[in-house]
Amino acid sequence: MSFSQGFLSVAEYIGLILLSLSFLLTTYRVIVGPTLPDRIVALDMLVVVAVGFIALIGIRTSFTLYVDVAISLGLVGFLATVAFARFVMAKGSLWVKQEDERNLREVSDD
């Protein structure tokens, strides 16, 4: 194994570890996220992490179809984020406002 192959292998493992860590932290934000916009941003981040995993798998296997899958997932993730944002702007704003008022009450009670 040459130096470049060894370096690429180590970089792939480091990338997988970092993506796994970011996946866990982002999942925590989706579950705990104090507001709806936080959860929407976290879901968008999960799509980005999934695209990263697909890209790394494509590099490891040298199968170029994974690039097309990653691009498609990125586009679907973008459309989902736009749809969630429209929901928050149209109907979810009342729910977000009630949640913010609840958070303010909790802070003032402390």
Salt bridges, closest charged atoms under 4 A:
GLU12 OE1 - ARG60 NH1 2.94
